[in-house]
Amino acid sequence: MQVGMIGLGRMGMNMARRLLRGRHRVVAYNRTPEKVKEIVKEGATGAYTIEELVQKLKPPRVLWIMLPAGKPVDDTIKKLMILLARGDIIVEGGNSYYKDDIRHAMELKHEGIDYVDAGVSGGIWGLKAGYCLMLGGEKNAYTKLVPLLKTLAPRDGYLYCGTAGAGHFVKMVHNGIEYGMMSAYGEGFEILNASPYAGGLEYSKVAHLWNQGSVIRSWLLELAEDAFRRDGTLSGLEAYVEDSGEGRWTVQQAVESAVPAPVITASLYQRFRSRDTESFSDRLLAALRDEFGGHGVKARKKAPKKKRK
C-alpha cells in the first residue's frame, strides 16, 4: 500500500521505516530536507514540499501526519484540503485534542475527504516492538487503513474506537493513566531512597526483582531498571518533568464528566511542582520519559569549581 508521511521526527521517522520494512511505498516529507534525504537512502520516495508529496501519490491517497498538535497540524490540514480530492484520507497521528479532531473531520467531510485520528503509543521503541494504535473516524476509512495498521502494530495492537475524536480520546486517557503509574513508581523509589536501607539497595536490582512475577511488573519498571543501571541515583538529571498536554486534557475531561480522578490529577500537579523543586521521585519521572519516548530531559548542571586562594 502507498502512504504519504508528513513529519519525520522521533515517531514519524521510525514509523516510515517500519512501513518500508513491511514493503509499503512511502513518500516522505519533512520541513527540514535532511530528514527526507535520510529516509530516501532507506527506500522511501522523497518530497520537499507538500505539493510534491501529493503529486507523487496515486489517488485515492493516504496522508499520515506526525506533527506537534495545534497550529502545525491545523496549517498542514488547511494546505492538504486544497490539494486533495474526494476519497482521499488524512490520518492525524500526533497527540491532537479530540475536540480538534471533531472540527477537522467536519471541515474535511464537506470536501469529500475522510479524516482519521490515530492515537499512537510506543515511543522510540516502536520501530522494533510496534506501535499501539487507537483509531477514530468513519469505519470505512479505518478499514482501508488496515494493511498499514497491521504493519505498524504488533499483534492485536490496533483498535477502531469509534467516530471522529475517539482514537485521540482513548490515547488521552491512556496518557493520563501513564502519569499516575509513573508517579507511583517515583514515590515508591523515593521512600526506598529515604529509608535506613537505602545504602544497601541497588535500585536497578529492585526494579528487576519486581518485574519477576510481581503484581506491579510493567514495561515502565523495565525502563526504570535500565535508567538505574546507567545511573544508580539518577544524579545526572534535573528533577524537571514536562507534561505533553494529554494529562491536562484528561483532568479537564474528568471535571467536565464529574468523574473523580484523584491519582491522575495529583500526578499532573506533581509535574507542575517538579519545575520548582528537586526530588528523587521527579528525577525518576524525568528518566522514564526519556527512556520510553526520547522526550527532552535536563542534565544536572555541574557546580562551578571553586578557585583556589
HUSUL-V850919 format. One record per run of one state. SS is the DSSP state (@ for helix, = for strand, . for the rest). FROM is the first residue (numbers start at 1). LEN is the number of residues. If there is no record, write none. Layout:
SS,FROM,LEN
SS,FROM,LEN
This chain:
.,1,1
=,2,5
.,7,3
@,10,12
.,22,3
=,25,5
.,30,3
@,33,8
.,41,4
=,45,3
.,48,2
@,50,6
.,56,6
=,62,4
.,66,5
@,71,13
.,84,5
=,89,4
.,93,5
@,98,12
.,110,4
=,114,8
.,122,1
@,123,7
.,130,2
=,132,6
.,138,1
@,139,14
.,153,5
=,158,5
.,163,3
@,166,28
.,194,4
@,198,3
.,201,2
@,203,8
.,211,8
@,219,12
.,231,6
=,237,1
.,238,8
@,246,12
.,258,4
@,262,13
.,275,5
@,280,14
.,294,5
=,299,1
.,300,10
